[in-house]
Amino acid sequence: MDERQAISAFGSLAQETRLRVLRLLVQAGPEGLAAGAIAEKVGVSPSNISFHLSHLERAGLIQARREARSIIYNVGYSALRDLIRFLMEDCCAGDPRVVSAECDPSISACS
């Protein structure tokens, strides 16, 4: 993932509804959810969810597929994995305080 793609992805996630949608779709797994179900679960109107889904899709974080009369959305796992890898490798330079499983986020410094 290059810097431009990372900025686009982070920009998409810097909004409450879109972040909730992505988290919901991660929980839904590869089978995904229909747009109407997503709207209902995050508590927004169908027209509003369409705007947010389009934004996430343009950033490459989610994918859409048609099943009969429904559009089903699921997470773009490779894009999400690339975004995490971008943070961990490029931005954090493998700093063990960031990548360590023993790191406790409730304290300011990790040992």
MARPA-401636 format. One record per residue: residue number from 1; x, y, z of N, C-alpha, C in turn. Coordinates in Angstrom, 1 decimal. Example, Ala and Ser with C-alpha at 12.3 -4.5 7.8 and 13.67 -1.06 7.14 Angstrom:
REM MARPA-401636
1; 13.2; -5.7; 7.8; 12.3; -4.5; 7.8; 13.2; -3.3; 7.8
2; 12.8; -2.2; 7.1; 13.7; -1.1; 7.1; 12.9; 0.0; 7.9
END
This chain:
REM MARPA-401636
1; 0.9; -1.2; 0.0; 0.0; 0.0; 0.0; 0.9; 1.2; 0.0
2; 0.6; 2.2; -0.9; 1.4; 3.4; -0.9; 0.7; 4.4; 0.0
3; 1.4; 5.5; 0.2; 1.0; 6.6; 1.1; -0.4; 7.2; 0.7
4; -0.6; 7.3; -0.6; -1.8; 7.9; -1.2; -3.0; 7.0; -0.8
5; -2.8; 5.7; -1.0; -3.9; 4.7; -0.7; -4.2; 4.7; 0.8
6; -3.1; 4.8; 1.6; -3.3; 4.8; 3.1; -4.1; 6.1; 3.5
7; -3.7; 7.2; 2.9; -4.4; 8.4; 3.3; -5.9; 8.3; 2.9
8; -6.2; 7.8; 1.8; -7.6; 7.6; 1.4; -8.3; 6.7; 2.3
9; -7.7; 5.6; 2.7; -8.3; 4.6; 3.7; -8.6; 5.3; 5.0
10; -7.5; 6.0; 5.5; -7.7; 6.6; 6.8; -8.7; 7.7; 6.8
11; -8.8; 8.4; 5.7; -9.8; 9.5; 5.5; -11.2; 8.9; 5.6
12; -11.4; 7.7; 4.9; -12.7; 7.1; 5.0; -13.1; 6.7; 6.4
13; -12.1; 6.2; 7.1; -12.3; 5.7; 8.5; -12.4; 6.8; 9.5
14; -12.1; 8.1; 9.1; -12.1; 9.2; 10.1; -13.6; 9.8; 10.2
15; -14.5; 8.9; 10.1; -15.9; 9.3; 10.2; -16.7; 8.2; 11.0
16; -17.5; 8.6; 12.0; -18.1; 7.6; 12.9; -18.9; 6.5; 12.2
17; -19.8; 6.9; 11.3; -20.6; 5.9; 10.6; -19.8; 4.9; 9.8
18; -18.8; 5.5; 9.1; -18.0; 4.6; 8.2; -17.2; 3.6; 9.1
19; -16.7; 4.1; 10.2; -15.9; 3.2; 11.1; -16.8; 2.1; 11.6
20; -18.0; 2.5; 12.0; -19.0; 1.5; 12.5; -19.3; 0.5; 11.5
21; -19.5; 0.9; 10.2; -19.8; 0.0; 9.1; -18.7; -1.0; 8.9
22; -17.4; -0.5; 8.9; -16.3; -1.4; 8.7; -16.2; -2.4; 9.8
23; -16.4; -2.0; 11.0; -16.3; -2.9; 12.2; -17.4; -3.9; 12.1
24; -18.6; -3.5; 11.7; -19.8; -4.4; 11.5; -19.5; -5.4; 10.4
25; -18.9; -5.0; 9.3; -18.6; -5.9; 8.2; -17.5; -6.9; 8.6
26; -16.5; -6.5; 9.4; -15.5; -7.4; 9.8; -16.2; -8.5; 10.7
27; -17.1; -8.1; 11.6; -17.8; -9.1; 12.4; -18.7; -10.0; 11.5
28; -19.2; -9.5; 10.4; -20.1; -10.3; 9.6; -19.3; -11.4; 8.8
29; -18.1; -11.1; 8.6; -17.2; -12.1; 7.9; -17.4; -12.0; 6.4
30; -16.8; -13.0; 5.7; -16.8; -13.0; 4.3; -18.1; -13.0; 3.6
31; -19.2; -13.5; 4.3; -20.5; -13.5; 3.6; -21.1; -12.1; 3.5
32; -20.7; -11.2; 4.4; -21.1; -9.8; 4.3; -22.5; -9.6; 4.7
33; -23.0; -8.4; 4.4; -24.4; -8.0; 4.8; -25.0; -7.2; 3.7
34; -26.3; -7.2; 3.5; -27.0; -6.4; 2.6; -27.0; -4.9; 3.0
35; -27.1; -4.0; 2.1; -27.0; -2.6; 2.4; -28.1; -2.2; 3.4
36; -29.3; -2.8; 3.2; -30.4; -2.5; 4.2; -30.2; -2.9; 5.6
37; -29.6; -4.1; 5.7; -29.2; -4.6; 7.0; -28.2; -3.8; 7.7
38; -27.2; -3.3; 6.9; -26.2; -2.4; 7.4; -26.8; -1.1; 7.9
39; -27.7; -0.5; 7.1; -28.3; 0.7; 7.5; -29.1; 0.5; 8.8
40; -29.8; -0.6; 9.0; -30.6; -0.8; 10.2; -29.7; -1.0; 11.4
41; -28.6; -1.8; 11.2; -27.7; -2.0; 12.4; -26.9; -0.8; 12.8
42; -26.6; 0.1; 11.9; -25.9; 1.3; 12.3; -26.8; 2.5; 12.6
43; -28.1; 2.3; 12.3; -29.1; 3.3; 12.6; -29.1; 4.5; 11.7
44; -28.9; 4.3; 10.4; -29.0; 5.4; 9.5; -29.9; 5.1; 8.4
45; -30.4; 6.1; 7.6; -31.3; 5.8; 6.5; -30.6; 5.1; 5.4
46; -31.4; 4.5; 4.5; -30.8; 3.8; 3.3; -30.1; 4.7; 2.4
47; -30.6; 5.9; 2.2; -29.8; 6.9; 1.3; -28.5; 7.3; 2.0
48; -28.5; 7.5; 3.3; -27.3; 7.9; 4.0; -26.3; 6.7; 4.0
49; -26.7; 5.5; 4.2; -25.8; 4.4; 4.2; -25.2; 4.2; 2.8
50; -25.9; 4.5; 1.8; -25.4; 4.4; 0.4; -24.2; 5.3; 0.2
51; -24.3; 6.5; 0.7; -23.2; 7.5; 0.6; -22.0; 6.9; 1.3
52; -22.1; 6.4; 2.5; -21.0; 5.9; 3.3; -20.4; 4.7; 2.7
53; -21.2; 3.8; 2.2; -20.7; 2.6; 1.6; -19.9; 2.9; 0.3
54; -20.4; 3.9; -0.4; -19.7; 4.3; -1.6; -18.3; 4.8; -1.3
55; -18.2; 5.6; -0.2; -17.0; 6.2; 0.3; -16.0; 5.1; 0.6
56; -16.4; 4.1; 1.4; -15.6; 3.0; 1.8; -15.2; 2.1; 0.6
57; -16.1; 2.0; -0.3; -15.7; 1.2; -1.5; -14.7; 1.9; -2.4
58; -14.8; 3.2; -2.5; -13.8; 3.9; -3.3; -12.4; 3.9; -2.7
59; -12.4; 3.8; -1.4; -11.1; 3.7; -0.6; -10.6; 2.2; -0.7
60; -11.4; 1.3; -1.2; -10.9; -0.1; -1.3; -11.1; -0.9; -0.1
61; -11.8; -0.4; 0.9; -11.9; -1.1; 2.2; -13.0; -2.1; 2.2
62; -14.0; -1.9; 1.3; -15.1; -2.9; 1.2; -15.4; -3.2; -0.2
63; -16.1; -4.3; -0.5; -16.4; -4.7; -1.8; -17.9; -5.0; -1.9
64; -18.5; -4.8; -3.0; -19.9; -5.1; -3.2; -20.1; -6.2; -4.2
65; -21.1; -6.9; -4.0; -21.5; -7.9; -5.0; -23.1; -8.0; -5.1
66; -23.6; -8.3; -6.2; -25.0; -8.4; -6.4; -25.4; -9.9; -6.1
67; -26.5; -10.0; -5.3; -27.1; -11.3; -5.1; -28.6; -11.1; -5.3
68; -29.1; -11.6; -6.4; -30.5; -11.4; -6.8; -30.8; -9.9; -6.8
69; -31.7; -9.4; -6.0; -32.0; -8.0; -6.0; -31.3; -7.2; -4.9
70; -30.4; -7.8; -4.2; -29.7; -7.2; -3.1; -28.2; -6.9; -3.5
71; -27.7; -5.9; -2.9; -26.2; -5.7; -3.0; -25.6; -6.0; -1.6
72; -24.7; -6.9; -1.6; -24.1; -7.4; -0.4; -22.7; -6.8; -0.3
73; -22.4; -6.3; 0.9; -21.1; -5.7; 1.1; -20.3; -6.5; 2.1
74; -19.0; -6.6; 1.8; -18.1; -7.3; 2.7; -16.7; -6.6; 2.7
75; -16.0; -6.8; 3.7; -14.7; -6.2; 3.9; -13.7; -6.6; 2.8
76; -12.9; -5.7; 2.3; -11.8; -6.0; 1.4; -10.6; -6.4; 2.3
77; -10.6; -7.6; 2.7; -9.6; -8.1; 3.6; -8.2; -7.8; 3.2
78; -7.8; -7.9; 2.0; -6.5; -7.6; 1.5; -6.1; -6.1; 1.7
79; -7.1; -5.2; 1.5; -6.9; -3.8; 1.7; -6.7; -3.5; 3.1
80; -7.5; -4.1; 4.0; -7.5; -3.9; 5.4; -6.1; -4.4; 6.0
81; -5.7; -5.6; 5.5; -4.4; -6.1; 5.9; -3.3; -5.2; 5.4
82; -3.4; -4.7; 4.2; -2.3; -3.8; 3.7; -2.3; -2.5; 4.5
83; -3.4; -2.0; 5.0; -3.4; -0.8; 5.8; -2.8; -1.1; 7.1
84; -3.1; -2.2; 7.7; -2.5; -2.5; 9.0; -1.0; -2.7; 8.8
85; -0.6; -3.4; 7.8; 0.8; -3.6; 7.5; 1.5; -2.3; 7.2
86; 0.9; -1.3; 6.6; 1.4; 0.0; 6.3; 1.8; 0.7; 7.7
87; 0.8; 0.6; 8.6; 1.1; 1.2; 9.9; 2.2; 0.5; 10.7
88; 2.2; -0.8; 10.7; 3.1; -1.5; 11.5; 4.6; -1.5; 10.9
89; 4.7; -1.6; 9.6; 6.0; -1.6; 9.0; 6.5; -0.2; 8.6
90; 5.7; 0.5; 7.9; 6.2; 1.8; 7.4; 6.2; 2.9; 8.5
91; 5.1; 3.0; 9.1; 5.0; 4.1; 10.1; 5.7; 3.8; 11.4
92; 5.5; 2.6; 11.9; 6.0; 2.3; 13.2; 7.4; 1.7; 13.2
93; 7.9; 1.4; 12.0; 9.3; 0.8; 11.8; 9.6; -0.4; 12.7
94; 8.5; -1.2; 13.0; 8.7; -2.4; 13.8; 9.0; -2.1; 15.2
95; 8.8; -0.9; 15.7; 9.0; -0.6; 17.1; 8.4; -1.6; 18.0
96; 9.1; -2.3; 18.9; 8.5; -3.4; 19.7; 7.5; -2.9; 20.7
97; 7.5; -1.6; 21.0; 6.5; -1.0; 21.9; 5.1; -1.0; 21.2
98; 5.2; -0.9; 19.9; 3.9; -0.9; 19.1; 3.5; -2.3; 18.7
99; 4.4; -3.1; 18.3; 4.0; -4.4; 17.7; 4.0; -5.5; 18.7
100; 4.4; -5.3; 20.0; 4.5; -6.3; 21.0; 3.1; -6.7; 21.5
101; 2.9; -8.0; 21.6; 1.6; -8.5; 22.1; 1.5; -8.2; 23.6
102; 2.6; -8.0; 24.3; 2.6; -7.7; 25.7; 2.3; -6.3; 26.0
103; 2.3; -5.4; 25.0; 2.1; -4.0; 25.1; 0.7; -3.7; 25.7
104; 0.6; -3.0; 26.8; -0.7; -2.7; 27.4; -1.1; -1.3; 27.0
105; -2.1; -1.1; 26.2; -2.5; 0.3; 25.7; -2.9; 1.2; 26.8
106; -3.2; 0.7; 28.0; -3.7; 1.5; 29.1; -2.5; 2.3; 29.8
107; -1.3; 1.9; 29.5; -0.1; 2.7; 30.0; 0.6; 3.4; 28.9
108; 1.3; 4.5; 29.3; 1.9; 5.3; 28.3; 3.1; 4.7; 27.6
109; 3.8; 3.9; 28.3; 5.0; 3.3; 27.7; 4.9; 1.8; 27.9
110; 5.4; 1.0; 26.9; 5.4; -0.4; 27.0; 6.8; -0.9; 27.3
111; 6.9; -1.9; 28.0; 8.2; -2.4; 28.3; 8.7; -3.5; 27.3
END
